[in-house]
Amino acid sequence: MLPTPEAAVISAGESGTCSVLDIETISEIENPGTANGLDQEEIMMYFDTPFPSRKTIEACDDLAEDIGRGCARIIKAYESEKFVGWVILGVSND
């Protein structure tokens, strides 16, 4: 095990770590190495509610299938319409 996330990224080189460590920035456009959110229309399309729970987000196979290689999505999670945290879903490059 490497001592820091930075060490893992450096050690992995061009192939990447195949983990969330390969996400370098947040973007409005899906590109490898980026994470982006969902607009309200996408949230409703995937979850049928503007307030998806963590469990609902993690169980959404359609969203997981729509994420490009090396990309991630950041989604707000709710419980009883109260924001409780973020869920990051991603697909590795390998």
C-alpha positions as a Markdown table, in Angstrom:
| # | Residue | x | y | z |
|---|---|---|---|---|
| 1 | Met | 0.0 | 0.0 | 0.0 |
| 2 | Leu | 1.3 | 3.4 | -0.9 |
| 3 | Pro | 1.6 | 6.1 | 1.8 |
| 4 | Thr | -0.5 | 8.8 | 0.1 |
| 5 | Pro | -3.0 | 9.3 | -2.7 |
| 6 | Glu | -0.4 | 11.4 | -4.5 |
| 7 | Ala | 2.1 | 8.5 | -4.3 |
| 8 | Ala | -0.5 | 6.1 | -5.8 |
| 9 | Val | -1.2 | 8.5 | -8.7 |
| 10 | Ile | 2.5 | 8.9 | -9.4 |
| 11 | Ser | 3.2 | 5.2 | -9.1 |
| 12 | Ala | 0.3 | 4.3 | -11.5 |
| 13 | Gly | 1.7 | 6.5 | -14.2 |
| 14 | Glu | -0.2 | 6.9 | -17.5 |
| 15 | Ser | -2.4 | 3.9 | -16.9 |
| 16 | Gly | -4.0 | 5.6 | -13.8 |
| 17 | Thr | -5.1 | 4.0 | -10.6 |
| 18 | Cys | -8.4 | 2.8 | -11.9 |
| 19 | Ser | -10.0 | 4.6 | -8.9 |
| 20 | Val | -11.6 | 7.9 | -7.8 |
| 21 | Leu | -8.0 | 9.2 | -7.6 |
| 22 | Asp | -8.0 | 9.5 | -11.4 |
| 23 | Ile | -10.6 | 12.2 | -11.2 |
| 24 | Glu | -8.7 | 15.4 | -11.6 |
| 25 | Thr | -11.4 | 18.1 | -11.9 |
| 26 | Ile | -15.1 | 18.9 | -11.9 |
| 27 | Ser | -16.5 | 19.9 | -15.3 |
| 28 | Glu | -19.8 | 20.7 | -16.9 |
| 29 | Ile | -18.9 | 18.3 | -19.7 |
| 30 | Glu | -18.1 | 14.6 | -19.4 |
| 31 | Asn | -14.5 | 13.9 | -20.2 |
| 32 | Pro | -12.1 | 11.3 | -18.9 |
| 33 | Gly | -10.6 | 12.4 | -15.6 |
| 34 | Thr | -13.6 | 14.7 | -14.8 |
| 35 | Ala | -16.6 | 14.5 | -12.6 |
| 36 | Asn | -19.8 | 16.3 | -13.3 |
| 37 | Gly | -23.3 | 16.6 | -11.8 |
| 38 | Leu | -26.7 | 15.9 | -13.2 |
| 39 | Asp | -29.2 | 18.6 | -14.1 |
| 40 | Gln | -32.8 | 18.5 | -12.7 |
| 41 | Glu | -34.1 | 16.8 | -15.8 |
| 42 | Glu | -31.5 | 14.0 | -15.6 |
| 43 | Ile | -32.2 | 13.6 | -11.8 |
| 44 | Met | -35.9 | 13.1 | -12.5 |
| 45 | Met | -35.2 | 10.8 | -15.5 |
| 46 | Tyr | -32.9 | 8.5 | -13.4 |
| 47 | Phe | -34.6 | 8.7 | -10.0 |
| 48 | Asp | -38.2 | 9.8 | -10.5 |
| 49 | Thr | -37.7 | 12.3 | -7.6 |
| 50 | Pro | -35.8 | 15.5 | -7.1 |
| 51 | Phe | -34.5 | 14.1 | -3.7 |
| 52 | Pro | -32.9 | 10.7 | -4.4 |
| 53 | Ser | -31.5 | 8.7 | -1.4 |
| 54 | Arg | -28.0 | 7.3 | -1.3 |
| 55 | Lys | -29.6 | 3.8 | -1.7 |
| 56 | Thr | -31.6 | 4.9 | -4.8 |
| 57 | Ile | -28.5 | 6.5 | -6.4 |
| 58 | Glu | -26.3 | 3.5 | -5.8 |
| 59 | Ala | -29.0 | 1.1 | -7.2 |
| 60 | Cys | -29.5 | 3.1 | -10.4 |
| 61 | Asp | -28.1 | 0.7 | -13.1 |
| 62 | Asp | -29.2 | 3.1 | -16.0 |
| 63 | Leu | -27.0 | 5.9 | -14.6 |
| 64 | Ala | -24.1 | 3.6 | -14.1 |
| 65 | Glu | -24.4 | 2.4 | -17.7 |
| 66 | Asp | -24.5 | 5.9 | -19.0 |
| 67 | Ile | -21.2 | 7.1 | -17.4 |
| 68 | Gly | -18.3 | 7.1 | -19.8 |
| 69 | Arg | -15.0 | 5.4 | -19.2 |
| 70 | Gly | -12.7 | 7.3 | -16.8 |
| 71 | Cys | -15.6 | 9.6 | -15.8 |
| 72 | Ala | -17.7 | 10.2 | -12.7 |
| 73 | Arg | -20.9 | 11.7 | -11.6 |
| 74 | Ile | -21.5 | 13.6 | -8.3 |
| 75 | Ile | -25.0 | 13.5 | -7.0 |
| 76 | Lys | -26.6 | 15.0 | -3.9 |
| 77 | Ala | -28.2 | 12.4 | -1.6 |
| 78 | Tyr | -31.2 | 13.1 | 0.6 |
| 79 | Glu | -33.2 | 11.5 | 3.4 |
| 80 | Ser | -36.7 | 12.8 | 3.8 |
| 81 | Glu | -35.9 | 15.7 | 1.4 |
| 82 | Lys | -33.0 | 16.8 | 3.6 |
| 83 | Phe | -29.5 | 16.9 | 2.0 |
| 84 | Val | -27.3 | 14.3 | 3.8 |
| 85 | Gly | -24.2 | 14.1 | 1.5 |
| 86 | Trp | -22.7 | 13.4 | -1.8 |
| 87 | Val | -22.5 | 10.2 | -3.9 |
| 88 | Ile | -19.7 | 9.8 | -6.5 |
| 89 | Leu | -20.3 | 7.1 | -9.1 |
| 90 | Gly | -17.6 | 6.4 | -11.6 |
| 91 | Val | -16.2 | 4.1 | -14.3 |
| 92 | Ser | -12.6 | 3.2 | -14.5 |
| 93 | Asn | -10.5 | 3.4 | -17.6 |
| 94 | Asp | -9.5 | -0.3 | -17.6 |
